[in-house]
Amino acid sequence: MIKITNLTKTFGDKKVLEDLNCNIKTGSIYGLIGANGAGKSTLLRIIMGIFNKDSGIVEIDGKILEDNEELKQKLAFVPDDLYFFKNYTLKDMILFYSNLYKNFDKEYAFSLAEKLKLPQNQKVNTFSKGMKRQTALICAISTNADYIFFDETFDGVDPVVRKFLKKVIADQMQKKETTIIMTSHNLRELEDFCDNLGLLYKGGILFESEIDSLKTNMFKIQISLKKDFSEKDFQNFNVLSFKKSGSVATVILKGDREGYEKILNDMNPVILDFLPLTLEEIFIYEMEVLGYEFNEIV
């Protein structure tokens, strides 16, 4: 488990993180979203020990990272701005990682490279953006680290390869109970993959929740009644949005679906359809409740 308490980091006159608090459960896939410049990369680099914090506490499995080589072996990181040694081939990178991490699985790394059709004896700096990202991902996954951090995980990777790599990451998590932390400014990229999400805004975690909890507590209906009706007819519900076009209303509700469904059926509706909400729609309405414009945050 990663526990972050009152974390603050300043660069010059700019306070990037301020009294940030966050708990990331062991064995989860945690998505960290936020606009560009929100501090996502800074947070990951502090957890990794690359940046020093100004104040606060970062604990990993109840331990502090500083000068703890055993704990550092449990962490792997794929940054947004990838770097490779000038003359290193993919094969050289795999061997380099194998010297850094005692549990590195060379055979697995080479097999992933083969499946992705990456040339093992070609210099990585001659690779395309997507191929460089794939190289970094397979090296990180093959470390068998307990915690793997991916910054803008699939940037430059085409949809087919992205689907394959998501499966590889999911398999790794199940095999070792690896905790995965992924950042993105694109909520849709994380929605079908992560089980927990945190929204970083103005240096802190503004909103944090399990995705399953979000999706079961909020839903959309389309409804039409025999009589003329308005939003006042739904005063016993927790209504987040009410829009009516002609005789049909589209309503976003928050609460117990099963209980609400019984009350709605008692209204003898002509039409009553329950429609799925995307995670982006859910976040938009959650932010409105908190008094924020979602599109200004992400």
N, C-alpha and C positions, 0 to 999 in steps of 0.2 A: 504494500500500500504506500502511496505517496501522500504525505500530509504537508501542506504548505500553510504557514501561519504568518499573517501580517507582513507579507513580502513587499519590499519597496526597492525600486531601482531607478536611478537618475543618470542621464547622460547630459552633462553640462547643465543647462538651465531647464532641460526637458525631463519631467517626471514620467517615465514610461509605465512603470508599475507602482501602485500605491496601496499599501495595506491589503494586498491580495490574499484571499483565503480559498483553499481548494483541497478537496479530498478525492483521490483517484483510486478506486478499488482494485485490488489484485485480480488479475484474470479478466479485466474488462477491456473493451475497445472504446476509448474515450476520445470524442471529437471536440476539438477546441476551435470555435469559429469566431470571426471578428474581421473588421475591415482591415485593409492593408495599413500597416503602421500602428495597429492596436496593441502590439506588444507580444504577439504569439511566439515569434521566433526568440525574442528576448527571454521569455519565460522558459522555453525549452533549453536554452543555453545556460540559464542559471541552474536548472535542475541537473543538467549534465556536468556542471562545474566549469564550463567554459567561460562564463561571465561571473564576476563576483557580485553579490547582492549588497545593497546599502544597509539593509536591516531586514529582520524577519528570520524565520526558520524553515528549512526544507529538510524533511525527514523521508527516507526511503527504507521501508521495513524497520522503522523505528531508529534508524541510524543516520548520522550526518555524513555527507559525502566527502568533505574535505580530508585529503591525505588518507583516504580509505581505499587502497588498491583493490581489496577483495570486493568491495561494493561496486567499484568502477567496472569490474569485469561483468557485472550484471546489467550494464547499460550500453545501448547502441543508439546511434543518432544518424539520421539522414537529413542534412540541412537543405534549405531551399536553394542556396547558392553553392552548388557542388564544386568540389575541388579534387583534382587528380594529379598525381606526380607526372611531370611533363612526358617522360618516355615510357611510362608504365603501360603495359598491355592489360587486358582483362585478367589474364592468368597471373600477372605480377600482382594485381590488386588482391586477388584471392589469396595468394601466398602471403602478402603483406598482412592481411587481416588474420590469417591463421597464426601469424607470429604474435599478434596483439592479444588474441582471445584464445584461451586454453581450451575452450569447448567448441571452437570453430569447426564446422563440418565441411571440409574441402570437397568431398565427393558430392555432397548435396548441392554446393555452390556451382560446381562444374555441370551437374545434371540440369540445374535450372538454366544456366547459360546456354546449354545445348537445346533445351526445350524452347527457349526464346530466340534461338538462332543468332546468338551474339558471337562474333568472331573472337576466339580466345587469345589469338596471337597478334591482334591488331591494337595499336595504341588507342587508349580510351579517349584521348583528346581529339581524335579524328572521328569519333562517334557523333551521331546526331544527338539532339537534346533528349529525345525519348530514350535512346539507347544508353546514354549516360545515366539517366534516371533509373533505368532497369538495372544497370550495373551496381549502382549504389544500393538499391533495394535488396538485390540478392545477396550482396556482401553483408548487409545488416541482418537480414533474416537468418543467414547461415552462422551468425555468431552464437546462436542459441542463448542470447541474453534474456534475462527475466523481464526487462523493460526495454522496449524499442520505441524511439521517437521519430516520427516522420513529419517533416515540415513541408507543407504543400505537396502532399504525397505523390500524386499522379500527374504532376505538371509536365505537359509535353508527351504524355503516354497515350497511345491511341486506344479506343474503347475495347478492342479485343484483348490486347495485352493487359489493360487495366482490369478486366474481368478475371483474367488468369492470375494476376498478382494479388487481387483481393482474396481469391481462393487460397493462394499460397500463404498469405498472412493469416487467414482464418484457420488454416490447418496447423500453422505454427502455434497459434494461440491455444488451440485445443490440445496439441501434443505436449506443450510445456507449461500451460497456464500462463503464457506470456501476456504481460500487460502492454497494450498498444495505445500510444497517444498520437493522434493525428491532428494536424492543423489544416485549416482551409478557410478561405473567404467565401467558398461556395457550399452552401448548406446542402444542396441536392447531391453533391459528390459524396457526402457522408451519411445521408439519411438511410440508405439501405444496408449500411455496414456497421455503424457504431451502435452501442447499446446505452451509452451515456453521452450527453452533450453539455458543454459549458460555453457561454457567450461572454467573450472578453470585451469590455468597453470602459474607456477612460481609466485604464490601469487596474481594473478589478473584474471579478467574475460577477456580471450583472444578473445572470440567470443560469441555473444548473438543474438538470433533471435527467431521469432515466427516460429513454425514448418510449418504452412500452407504457410508462405511466402517462406521458404526454398524450399518446395516441388513444388511450382508453378513457381519458377524462374529458375529451373534447370531440365533438362531432357536428356534422352539418346535416340539416334536414331541408327538404322541400315539402311544403305543406299547403293545402288548400282546404278551406272549410265551406260548408253550405251557406253560411251567413257571411256578411261582410266582417272583416276582422282587421285588427291592427296590432302593434307591438304590445299594447296594454293587455291583450288577451294572454300574453306570456309572462305576466308579472310574477308568477310563481316559479319561473325558471331563472337560471343564471344565463342571461342572454348576452353574448359578446357582440353579436351583429344581427341586425334585422333589415332585410331589403325585400320590398314587395314590388312585383311587376304584374299588373293586372290582378288576377285572382289567386296568384301563386306567390308565396313568400319563401325566401331562402334565409334560414336562420342558423346561426352558429351558437351552439349550446355547450356549456361546461358543467359537468356533474355526472351523476350516476345514470348511464344510458338506460339500463333495465328499468329503473324507477320512472324515468322520464317517458319511456316508451309507453308504459301503462297509462300515464296521465294523458299523453297525446292521443292514444287510441280512444280514450273516454270522451275526447272532443269530437268524435265521429267525423274524422277528416274524409274528404273526397279523395285527396291525394296525400300520401305520407311516404316519402322515400328518405332513407338514410344514405348519405353519400360520403365517400372517403375524403379525408382531409390530407393534403400533403404536409410534410413536416414544416415546410416554409410557411404555409398558411397558419399552422399552429403557432409558430414563433411570432408571426405578424400580430395575431390576436393577443398572445401573451404579453408582447411588448406594449400593445395599446393599453392593456390593463395596468401596466406599470407606468404608463404615461410617456412612452417613447415611440418614435417612428422607427420601425424595423429597418426600413431601407436607408436610414441615415446611420445605422449602426454597422450593418454588414454590406 
